[in-house]
Amino acid sequence: MGEKPLKILACGDVEGSINAVFNRVRTIQKKSGQFDLLLCVGNFFGSSPGAQAEWQEYKSGAKKAPIHTYILGAASQETLRFFPSADGCELADNITYLGRRGVFTGASGLQIAYVSGREGQQDPTPAHCFSPKDLTQLVEPLISNNQFRGVDILLTSQWPRGVWQYANTPDYPHQHLTTLIKGVHYERLPYRNHVVLQENTQHVSRFIALATVNNPEKRKYLYAFNIIPMKSMEASELVKQPQDVTESPYSRMSVMENVLKCFVYCVYLSQEPASQFFFDLGKKQRGGGRGQGGRGRKRPSDGDGQNQGQPSPCWFCLASPQVEKHLVISIGTHCYLALAKGSLTPQHVLVLPIGHYQSVVELSSEVVKELDRYKMAVRTFYKSKGQRCVLFERNYHSQHLQIQVVPVPEDKCTTEDIKEAFLLQAQEQNMELMEIPQHTDLQQIAPPGTPYFYVELDSGEKLFYRIQKNFPLQFGREVLASEALLNIPERADWRECKQTPEEEEGLSKQLRDDFQPYDFALED
């Protein structure tokens, strides 16, 4: 790509400790080289006589900031007097006030959206607060543009309620997470901005909250990162999903999600979450909305009975708090092996990518390579026990790629019997399950986003069906559980095969021990 990343520093509440911040910046730049920008959220100014004296030195020109510094507006009534108007302006050499709200675009093309102050709880909104109208006026011109890809950075002095959902929680044991949160450094796992299988893949967002300068707990108040402006990035690079990506923590029907899904980096002061707007404004918009890419529309149900107003967590991302780690058998660099929940047999396993990918056709070459190693290892393991290996994938009504790997005893049926069982049951349900050449790459016949069902037999033969609609979700299990193959039709639905965590742990331990001689991850 060749584009040189920008080096950015972000800072929490300065509260008048201006010399301390700039001295720290000088130390960092001496060690790591010059940074391009310093972005400050929260209260930059302090009200003490000492803080005001410090500021006067910069305002008069006696001292100069060592870096281009951009600050938000007043976050308290006491600091309003430092800002001559609601519009942005240069307050001192190298120190610029961005303004009440807006989007700043640098010479490099980097875009920074900003909202100053706190969420207002009264009407009219005080000068140091923002209102729902402010956020709407910030975002609507952006998302109404057909060419809009997103904005690089969002700066606010307040962070959204519940941002820690589906991820690591803020390290702040002394207060409940739904009340005041002050002085915390929190870097959330990145989250996706699209509904898997229902919307085109979008860039992920990263959330950073920063503590107050010189806080007694020595929590992090300065954060450094590199960023290439969106406008300079290839689409394929922009939408890459990191391995530890999680579901979006925001309600899919809230207007705030339309605000937050626009940004790559969200930098916040570590203060109290917004009490109302960040979630409740969306109530006015339910049942409609004109947004692009699915914005404002209710998610179609997957038939799982979950509340469709909230995003579902991914149960298979290894970094997710929801993953049932006692089922894990082996962990590689890019993939892992797990006992299937409600397994058809005690050795029925799943091969899954550690990061969030929806289907095989979306995997990078390095992930595919390790996925194939796991498939080969399981085949060899099954063969040592006199079992055939059947693999299938259903890229339909599923969020995270799961390769189901099921052993079938060699003395029960031949590979041809297995193939015939799949073809016959597909025919009975008016589905054209096609045989495809063994060397065929799935990406050649199923571009990303295409729903499909795929089977791979121990002979290397492959069967493929491009799903149209109303595909039976348990089809693969139903075929293998049928009388012609495993003859356990009562286990066709995994929900009828649930076990206690203790029973699952026992099966997993036994399988880990049995698979150990074939586990390449232990050797690498």
N, C-alpha and C positions, 0 to 999 in steps of 0.2 A: 504493500500500500504506500509506504514511503513517507507518510504524513508524520511530522514530529509531534509528539504529545506535548500539551501544555502542562506546566508544573504549577499546581494550585495549593495554597494553604487556606484552611478554614479555621475560624476561631469562635469560641463561645462568648458569653458575657465578658466584656472587658471591664465594665464598671469603673472606668477612669484609670485603670492600671495600664496606661498607654506605654510608658517606658518599659514596663515588664514584658509586654507583648513584643514590642519592636526589638528589644535586646535579645529575646528568645529567637526571633526571626533572623537577626544577624548571625547568631550562633549556628542556626540551621543552615543558612546560606553559605557560611564559611566552610561547613562540612560537606554539604550536598550540592552546592552551586546555586546560582540565582534562580528564584521562583518568579513566575509571571504575575501572579495576583495573590492578594490576601483578602479573603471574604469574611466579614465579621457579622455575626447574628446576635440578637439580643440587645442589651443596653451597652452601647459603646462608651457612653459618658457616665461619670460618677458625680454625686452631689456634694462630696466632702470638699473642704477648702483645698486639701492637697491634690485631689483629682482635678479640680478646676485650674489649679496652678500649672499642673502638668500639661493640660490641654492648651493653656494660654501660650506656652512655649512653641507648640506646633502651629497654632493659629497665627502667631506673630511672625513666624518664619525663623525663629531662633533655632528650632530643631526641625528636621525633615524626616518623614517616614522612609524607611529603607526599601520600600516595595510599594507598588501601586495598590492602594487599600480602598476597598469598597465596603460601606457600612449600611445597615438598615436604619430606618427612622426610629423615632421615640417608641419605646415599649413601656413607658411609664409617664405619668403626668409630670413628674419632677424634671424629666430630661427634655421636655418639649422646647424649652427656651434655647436649646443648642441648634435647633433647625429653623432656618429663616422662613421656609415655606414647605408645602407638601410636595413640591417639585424637587427633583434631584439637583444638586449643585456641588461644586468643589468647596469644601469647608476649610481646607488647608492644602499646602503643596503635597501632592501624592495621596491625599485623603478625600474621597468622594462619597457624598451621600446619594444613594441610588434613587430615593423617592418613596412615596407612599406605596405604590404598586406599579408593576410594569415589566417589560422585558428589555434587558440591556444586551446589545450585540457588540462584541469586540472586533478589532481589526482582523483577528484570526478566524472570525465566523462563530466563535463560542457564544452561545446564548445563555443568559442568566435571567430567569424569572424571579421576581421578588415580591413579597408582601410584608410590609412593616407593621409592627405593633402586635397587639393581642386581639383575640376575638371579642368583639363588643357584645355586651349583654343588654344594651338599652338603645333606644331610638330617640333622638339622633345619636349616632355612634361618636364617642369622644375622639379627639384628634389623634390619640395614641393607640387607637383600636382600628380593626378592620371589620367589615360587615360582609354578609353573603353577597351583596351587590358588588363589592370590591373583587371578590374571587370570580364571580361570573364574568365581570367586565375584563378580567385578566385572561381568562381561558377561552371565552367564546370566539374572539377574533382568531385565535390560534387554530382551534379544531374545526372552524368553518372553512378553512383553506384546504382545498383538495390536495395540495402538495405538502401538507404538514406531515413531518416525520416525528417531531418531538422537540423538546428543549433540553439542553445539556444539564442545567443545574437549576434547582429551586431553592431559594433562601427564605426562611421564615423564622420568627422567634417563638414559634409554638409548634408542637408536633401532634399528629393525628391520634385520636383515641384508638387504642387497640392495635397499633402498628406491629406489636410483637406477636400477634396471632400467627400460628403455624411456624414459629421460629424461636430462636433463643430469646429469653426474656431479659429485660434490663437488670443489671446487678445492683439492686438497691433494696436490701432486705428490711429496712427500717420503716418503710411505708407501703401501704397497699397500692397496687399498680393503677387503680382507677381513681386515686386521689392525686394530690399535688406531687409532682416528680420534679425535683430541683437539684441541679448540680451533678447530673449523671452523664457519664460518657457511655454511649450505646451505639454500637455498629451492628445493624440488623443483617441477617442473611439476605442476599439479593432475592427479589420476588419478581414473578412474571406479570405481564400486563395484558395477557390475552386468555381467553377460555380455550383450553386445550381441546382440539378436534372441532371447535365451533367457530374459531376466529383465526385469522392469519397470525403467524408467529410475530411477536413484537419484541422490542428491546426490553431488557430487564431494568429494574430500578434498584438503587442502593440508598439506604437510609442511614444517615449519621447524625447523632445528637452529641453535643459537646458541653462540657462542664464550664464553670466560671473560672476566669483567670486567677491563678494563685489560690485556688481553693484548698482548705486545710487537709482534705483527704487525698490531695495530690492526684485527683482524677484528671483524665486527659482533656485538655481544653484546646489543643492545637492539632489539626489533622492535615496530613499531606497526601495528595493523590495526583496521578497523571490522568489526563483526559484528552482524547482526540475529538474535536467538534463533530457532532452528528453529520453536519453538511459535507464533511470531508471523508466520511466512511462509506465503504461499499455496503449495500443492503445485507449481504450475507454475513459480513462481520458484525454489523449493528445488532442483528437478531440472534447472535450466538447465545445459547443458554448455558451458564456455568453449571458445574456439577452439583453445587449446593443450593440451586435455585428452589424457592418455595412458591406455594400459592400466594396470590395477592391477599393481603390481610383486610382489604376493604370490601364493603358491601358492593356487589356488582350493580345495584340499582341506585347507589348514591351519586350525587353530582360530584362529591369530593373525589370519587374514584376517577372521574373524567379529568379532574385537576391533576391528581397525583400520577396517573398513568402516562402523562406526557413527558416525565422527566427521567433522566438517567441517574443523576445524583440529587438527593434531597438532603440539604444540610440545615439542621435545626438547632436552636438553642435548647438545652435540656431543661425544659420547664413544664408547667402543667399542661396536660392534653386539653385540646379544645373541648368544651363541654357540650356543645350542641351542633354547630354547623358542620363539622367535619363528617358527621354521619346523618344528621336529621334533615338537612336541606333536601335530600333526595326524596323525601315523602311527597313533595309537591310534584315530582316528576314521574311518579310511577304510572305504568301503563302506557308510556309513550317515550318521547325523546327522539330527537332527529339525528343524534350523534352518528358518526361513521363507525364502521367496523364492529357493529353490535352494541355501541354505547346506548344506554338507556333502555335496552330491551331485556325482558325477563329471560333467564336461561331456560332452555327446554329441559324437561325432566329426564333424567336417566333411569327413572323408575326405581330409585333407591330410597325414596321416602324422605330424603333430606330436605331441609328448608332451602328453597331455591333462591331466597333473598341473600344467602350467604355463600361464599365460595367454599368448595369442599377441599380439605387438606389432601395432599398426595400421600397415600399410605405406603408408597414404595420408594420414595426418595430416601436414600440411606441417611441423609442429614436431617430428615424430618423427625420431629418429636413423636409423630404418629406411627413410625415404622416399628414393627414388632421384632425387635432385635434378637429375641430368643429363637426365632425361626431361621436365622442366618447360619449357613453352613460354611461358606468360604467367602473371603473378600479379596478381590484382586485390585489392580490399579484403576480400572475403569468400570468393571462389572462385579456383580456378586451373585452368589448362589444361595437360595433359600428354600426351605421346606414349604410346599404349597399348603396354604391354609385350607382345611377341609380336603386334604389330599385323597386322590383316588386310591393310591396304594401308599405304603409307608415310605417308599422311595420316589414318590412323585415330587419333582422339584421345579423351581422357577429359575431361569437365568435372566437377570435384570441389569440394566446400566445403573451405576451409582448416581449419575446425574439425571436430570429430568429430560427424557426423550419420549416422544409419543409412539414411535414405531421404528422398525429396523431401517427403513429407508431414510430416516433423518440422522442416523449415526455417522460420526466421523470415521475415517478409515482405521484409526488406532483403536476406537471402541469396538468396531466390527471385528478386528483382529483378535481382541481378547474374548469377545463373545464367542467366536468360533473355537477358541482354545477351550472354553468351558464346555461347549457342545461336544467337542471331541473327547474331553476328559470324562464327561458323563456317559457317553456312548461306550467308552472302554470299560468304565465301572460296571455298567449294566451287562455288557458282554461277559465279564468275568463271572457274573451270577446267572448266566444262561438266559438273559433277557434281551429283547429287541428294544430299540430306542425310537420313540415317536415324539416329534416336536411339532407344536403348532402355535401360531400367533393370531390373535384377533385384534385388528386395528379398527375397533368400532365400539363406541361407548366405553372407552378406556382412556385413562389419562396418562398412564406410564407404561412403557413397553414391558411386556411380560412374555418371555418364551416359556411356554409350558412344556416340560419334558417328562414323559410318562413311560415307565418300563412295562413291556408286555412279555410274559414268559414265552420262550421259544417253543415250548411243548404245547402251548394253547392254540397257536395259529401261525401261519406263514406271513411274510411281508405282503404277499399278494392278497391274502385274506384281509389284512388291515386296509390296504388300498381299496379293495372292492367294497368294504364296509363304508368307508368315507364316500365313495362315489354313489353307492346305492342310496344312502340316507340323504345325500344332497339332492339326488334325482327325485326322491319322494317328496322333498320340500321345494321342488321347482327351482333348484339352484344349479347353475352350471359350474361345477367344480372341474377346472381344467388341469390337465397334466402339462407342466412346462419343462423345457429342457433343463437338465441338471446344472449346466453352466450359467443359466440365466440369472442375472442380477435383478433383485426385486425392484431396484430403482428404475430399471428400464421399462417396467410395466405398471408401476404404481408410484407416480410422483408424490412427494410429501403432501399430506392432507387427504389422500385417497383412502377410503375405508376398504379393508380387505380381510380375508381369512386365508391362512397359509398353513400347509402341512408339509413336513419333511420326514420321510421314512428312512429306516436304517440302511436301505439300499442306495440312498442318495436321491431317489425319486421325489419330485416335488409336485404338490397340488395347490392350485390357486383359485380363489373366487373373489371377484370384485363386488363388494357388497352394494346392493341397491337400496333396500329398506327392509325393515322388520326382520333383521337377521336374528335367529335364535341364539341368545348369548351363551347358552351352555352346549352349543352344537359339538364342539370338540370333545367335551367330556361325555356327552350322550353317545357318541359313536364308540369311544373306547370302553365305556361301561356296558355296552350292549351285550346281549347273549352271545353274539358271534365272536366277541373278543374277550374282554375280561369277565363278562357275565356277572356284573355287579350293578344292574340297572338302578338299584336303590341309592347309589352313590353318584348319580349323574349330576345332581345339583350340590355344589360345595356347601351350601347353607344347611343341607341335611346331614353334613358330615362333621359338624363342629365338635371340637374337643376342648377340654379344660386346658388352661395354660400349662399345668403340670404335665398333662399327657403330651402336649405339643413339645414341651422341653425335653421329655424323655425320648420322643421320636427324633428330635433334632440332634440330641447328644449321640444317639446310636448311629445316625446317618453321618455325623461329623467323623466319628471314629472309623466307620466303614469306608468313607470316601477319602480319608487322609492319604492313602498311598497314591491316589490319583490327583491330589490337589496341588497343581503347579504353583499356586499362590504362596504355598509354604516354602517353596524353593527359591522364588524370585527375590 
